[in-house]
Amino acid sequence: MPELPEVETVRRGLEQHLVGRRISRVEVGRERVVRRTSREALIHDLTNTEVEGAERRGKYLLMPLDSGDRLMIHLRMSGQVLLADVGADRPPHTHVVLSLDEGTSSAGELWFVDPRTFGEVVVFAPDRIEVEVPELARLGPDPIADEFDRALLRSIVRSSRRALKPLLLDQHAIAGIGNIYADEILHAARLHPERPANELSTRSEAQLHTSILDVLTDAIRMGGSTLGDAQYIDLMGAGGNYQDEHRVYGREGERCVTCGRGWIRRTTSGGRSTHFCPVCQR
């Protein structure tokens, strides 16, 4: 599933290529991707609207419209948002197509592609967020989009007895971190994934805070992580490069490149596959 760095990369592409452009026509294929409302509702709410911004909360893309509504896209497991020329061959599983005016780009269509159809596209009124997209309203602080200082992280970890890995994955606690980056963050902080959050020392809290910001910032700079399935690509169809920097995720049985002594193990934490070095992360 695309996580914060991947979604932020897509957001930056949308900010560059979509903001200020008017949606002249909307096509909806499989209705499952608009299941929160309907095919007719999405077409009605988007046609002849102008995109005024490109924002992100956690793993959600949010685009304010000149109608006062907001367009929300969630990629979930396999969703992609692609910019294309009019008449270009559409890939299989292209479920939503937005035809755009010329603007400053020669590309004329925005595609939402999703083979597994877990993703979704919806337009909602900001004053009805609690009713229309309640999970978005209940997200925790975003480490990149919000002011995320050490005091805020301290309040999160000290109020929880859960292990660190499940806590980092809890979108109500911290928005945007998924399985890949939770593993990489904990390794960078040299913290065991099963360590109880409320038992961290002040020094460990500081290490965790630094690692969250550093890992996410570096991953964004490198365009996110594109794994072997190549399901994540950016707006222009290019993959990310941060997978080349992974130190634990997907490296089970390999020597730890950080300490040079441990062998990366894979276990389960909070029901999720978890990678760590038993030497670095005691």
C-alpha positions as CSV (number, residue, x, y, z in Angstrom):
1,M,0.0,0.0,0.0
2,P,1.4,3.5,-0.8
3,E,2.3,5.2,2.4
4,L,3.0,8.8,3.3
5,P,6.1,9.3,1.1
6,E,4.4,7.8,-2.0
7,V,1.2,9.8,-1.5
8,E,3.1,13.0,-0.9
9,T,5.0,12.4,-4.2
10,V,1.7,12.0,-6.0
11,R,0.4,15.1,-4.3
12,R,3.4,17.2,-5.5
13,G,2.7,16.0,-9.0
14,L,-0.9,17.0,-8.7
15,E,0.1,20.4,-7.3
16,Q,2.3,21.0,-10.4
17,H,0.0,19.6,-13.1
18,L,-3.6,19.7,-11.9
19,V,-4.1,22.8,-9.7
20,G,-5.8,25.6,-11.7
21,R,-7.3,23.3,-14.3
22,R,-11.0,22.8,-14.9
23,I,-12.5,19.3,-15.2
24,S,-14.7,19.3,-18.3
25,R,-15.8,15.7,-18.3
26,V,-15.9,12.7,-15.9
27,E,-16.1,9.0,-16.8
28,V,-16.6,6.3,-14.2
29,G,-16.2,2.7,-15.0
30,R,-16.4,0.2,-12.2
31,E,-18.7,1.7,-9.6
32,R,-16.9,0.0,-6.7
33,V,-14.4,2.9,-6.6
34,V,-17.2,5.4,-6.0
35,R,-19.0,3.2,-3.6
36,R,-19.3,5.8,-0.9
37,T,-21.6,7.8,-3.1
38,S,-22.4,6.8,-6.7
39,R,-21.3,7.1,-10.3
40,E,-23.9,9.8,-10.9
41,A,-22.9,11.8,-7.8
42,L,-19.2,11.9,-8.8
43,I,-19.9,13.0,-12.3
44,H,-22.3,15.7,-11.1
45,D,-20.0,17.0,-8.4
46,L,-16.8,17.2,-10.5
47,T,-18.0,18.3,-13.9
48,N,-17.1,21.9,-14.7
49,T,-15.2,22.4,-11.4
50,E,-11.7,23.9,-11.1
51,V,-9.1,22.3,-8.8
52,E,-7.8,24.9,-6.4
53,G,-5.2,23.0,-4.5
54,A,-3.5,19.7,-3.8
55,E,-3.3,18.6,-0.2
56,R,-2.6,15.4,1.8
57,R,-3.6,14.0,5.2
58,G,-1.9,10.8,6.0
59,K,-2.5,8.5,3.0
60,Y,-5.4,10.6,1.7
61,L,-5.1,13.0,-1.3
62,L,-7.4,16.0,-1.0
63,M,-8.1,18.6,-3.7
64,P,-10.2,21.7,-2.8
65,L,-12.6,22.6,-5.7
66,D,-14.0,26.0,-6.6
67,S,-17.5,24.6,-5.8
68,G,-16.5,24.6,-2.1
69,D,-16.4,20.7,-2.1
70,R,-13.3,18.6,-1.9
71,L,-12.2,15.7,-4.0
72,M,-10.7,12.8,-2.0
73,I,-8.6,10.0,-3.5
74,H,-7.4,7.1,-1.5
75,L,-5.0,4.7,-3.3
76,R,-5.2,1.9,-0.7
77,M,-3.5,-1.3,-2.0
78,S,-3.0,-0.8,-5.7
79,G,-4.4,2.5,-6.7
80,Q,-2.5,4.8,-9.1
81,V,-3.2,8.4,-10.3
82,L,-1.7,9.1,-13.7
83,L,-1.6,12.1,-16.0
84,A,-2.0,11.3,-19.7
85,D,-2.5,12.8,-23.2
86,V,-5.9,12.7,-24.7
87,G,-6.3,9.6,-26.8
88,A,-3.5,7.7,-25.0
89,D,-4.1,4.0,-24.5
90,R,-5.7,3.5,-21.0
91,P,-4.3,0.7,-18.9
92,P,-6.6,-2.1,-17.7
93,H,-8.5,-1.2,-14.6
94,T,-8.8,2.5,-15.4
95,H,-11.9,3.2,-13.4
96,V,-12.2,7.0,-13.3
97,V,-11.1,9.5,-16.0
98,L,-11.2,13.3,-15.6
99,S,-10.9,15.2,-18.8
100,L,-9.0,18.5,-18.2
101,D,-8.8,21.8,-20.0
102,E,-5.5,22.7,-21.5
103,G,-4.1,24.8,-18.6
104,T,-0.4,24.9,-18.7
105,S,0.1,21.3,-19.7
106,S,-0.4,19.4,-22.9
107,A,-1.8,16.4,-21.0
108,G,-5.5,16.3,-21.0
109,E,-6.7,13.4,-18.7
110,L,-6.2,12.3,-15.2
111,W,-6.7,8.6,-14.6
112,F,-7.5,6.6,-11.5
113,V,-6.3,3.1,-12.0
114,D,-6.8,0.3,-9.4
115,P,-6.6,-3.4,-10.3
116,R,-7.8,-4.5,-6.8
117,T,-10.5,-1.8,-6.5
118,F,-9.9,-1.2,-2.8
119,G,-9.1,2.5,-3.5
120,E,-11.8,5.1,-3.9
121,V,-12.7,8.5,-5.3
122,V,-15.2,10.7,-3.6
123,V,-16.4,14.3,-3.5
124,F,-17.5,15.6,0.0
125,A,-18.5,18.8,1.6
126,P,-15.9,19.9,4.3
127,D,-18.6,20.7,6.8
128,R,-19.9,17.2,6.5
129,I,-16.6,15.4,6.9
130,E,-17.6,13.6,10.1
131,V,-20.6,12.1,8.2
132,E,-19.2,11.6,4.7
133,V,-15.6,10.5,5.4
134,P,-15.4,10.0,9.2
135,E,-12.1,8.1,9.1
136,L,-10.4,11.2,7.6
137,A,-11.7,13.4,10.4
138,R,-10.3,11.0,13.0
139,L,-6.7,10.9,11.7
140,G,-3.9,11.6,14.1
141,P,-1.2,14.3,13.4
142,D,0.6,14.1,10.1
143,P,4.4,14.1,10.7
144,I,5.1,16.1,7.5
145,A,2.0,18.2,6.9
146,D,1.6,19.2,10.6
147,E,3.7,20.7,13.3
148,F,5.1,17.5,14.7
149,D,7.5,18.4,17.5
150,R,9.0,16.2,20.2
151,A,6.5,17.1,22.8
152,L,3.6,15.9,20.6
153,L,5.3,12.6,20.0
154,R,6.0,12.3,23.7
155,S,2.3,12.7,24.5
156,I,1.5,10.0,22.0
157,V,4.0,7.3,23.2
158,R,3.6,8.0,26.9
159,S,-0.2,7.6,26.7
160,S,0.0,4.1,25.1
161,R,1.0,0.7,26.5
162,R,1.1,-0.8,23.1
163,A,4.2,-2.1,21.3
164,L,5.9,0.5,19.1
165,K,5.2,-1.2,15.8
166,P,1.3,-1.3,16.2
167,L,1.4,2.2,17.6
168,L,3.2,3.6,14.5
169,L,0.7,1.8,12.3
170,D,-2.3,3.3,14.1
171,Q,-3.6,6.1,11.8
172,H,-5.5,7.6,14.8
173,A,-2.2,8.0,16.6
174,I,0.1,9.2,13.7
175,A,-1.2,9.5,10.2
176,G,0.5,8.2,7.2
177,I,3.0,5.6,8.4
178,G,2.6,2.0,7.1
179,N,4.4,-1.2,7.3
180,I,7.5,-0.3,5.3
181,Y,8.3,3.0,7.0
182,A,7.4,1.7,10.5
183,D,10.1,-0.9,10.1
184,E,12.6,1.5,8.7
185,I,11.9,4.2,11.4
186,L,12.3,1.7,14.3
187,H,15.5,0.4,12.8
188,A,16.9,3.9,12.4
189,A,15.9,4.7,16.0
190,R,17.4,1.3,17.2
191,L,14.2,0.4,18.9
192,H,12.7,-3.1,19.0
193,P,9.2,-3.2,17.4
194,E,7.7,-5.0,20.5
195,R,9.0,-2.5,23.0
196,P,6.1,-0.9,25.0
197,A,5.7,2.7,23.9
198,N,5.2,4.1,27.4
199,E,8.5,2.6,28.6
200,L,10.7,4.7,26.3
201,S,13.3,6.8,27.9
202,T,13.6,10.5,27.0
203,R,16.6,9.7,24.8
204,S,14.7,6.9,23.0
205,E,11.8,9.3,22.4
206,A,14.2,11.8,20.9
207,Q,15.7,9.0,18.7
208,L,12.2,8.0,17.5
209,H,11.2,11.6,16.8
210,T,14.3,12.2,14.7
211,S,13.9,8.9,12.8
212,I,10.3,9.5,11.9
213,L,11.1,12.9,10.3
214,D,14.4,11.8,8.7
215,V,13.1,8.5,7.2
216,L,9.9,10.1,5.8
217,T,11.8,13.2,4.5
218,D,14.4,11.1,2.8
219,A,11.8,8.8,1.3
220,I,9.9,11.7,-0.1
221,R,13.1,13.2,-1.6
222,M,13.6,9.9,-3.4
223,G,10.1,9.6,-4.7
224,G,9.0,6.9,-2.3
225,S,9.4,3.1,-2.6
226,T,8.5,1.0,-5.6
227,L,8.6,-2.7,-4.7
228,G,8.8,-5.7,-6.9
229,D,5.1,-5.6,-7.8
230,A,5.6,-2.1,-9.3
231,Q,2.2,-1.1,-8.1
232,Y,3.3,2.3,-6.9
233,I,4.3,4.8,-9.5
234,D,4.1,8.6,-9.5
235,L,1.8,10.9,-11.6
236,M,4.0,10.5,-14.6
237,G,4.4,6.7,-14.4
238,A,7.9,6.7,-12.8
239,G,8.8,4.5,-9.8
240,G,10.5,5.7,-6.6
241,N,14.0,4.9,-5.5
242,Y,13.9,4.7,-1.7
243,Q,13.6,0.9,-1.8
244,D,17.3,0.9,-2.5
245,E,17.8,2.5,0.9
246,H,15.8,0.0,2.9
247,R,17.8,-1.4,5.7
248,V,15.4,-4.0,7.1
249,Y,12.1,-4.1,5.2
250,G,12.1,-7.0,2.8
251,R,15.6,-8.1,3.7
252,E,14.9,-11.1,5.9
253,G,17.9,-13.4,6.2
254,E,20.4,-10.8,5.0
255,R,23.3,-9.3,7.0
256,C,22.4,-6.0,8.7
257,V,24.0,-3.2,6.7
258,T,23.9,-1.0,9.8
259,C,25.8,-3.0,12.4
260,G,27.4,-5.7,10.1
261,R,26.8,-8.3,12.7
262,G,23.1,-9.1,12.9
263,W,20.9,-11.0,10.5
264,I,17.6,-9.4,9.6
265,R,14.6,-11.3,11.0
266,R,11.0,-11.3,10.1
267,T,8.3,-11.7,12.7
268,T,4.7,-10.6,13.3
269,S,3.8,-7.6,15.4
270,G,0.3,-6.4,15.7
271,G,-0.7,-8.8,13.0
272,R,1.7,-7.3,10.5
273,S,4.9,-8.7,9.0
274,T,7.8,-7.0,10.7
275,H,11.5,-6.8,9.9
276,F,14.2,-5.9,12.4
277,C,17.9,-6.5,13.4
278,P,18.2,-8.3,16.7
279,V,21.6,-6.7,17.3
280,C,20.7,-3.1,16.5
281,Q,17.2,-3.3,18.0
282,R,17.4,-5.0,21.3
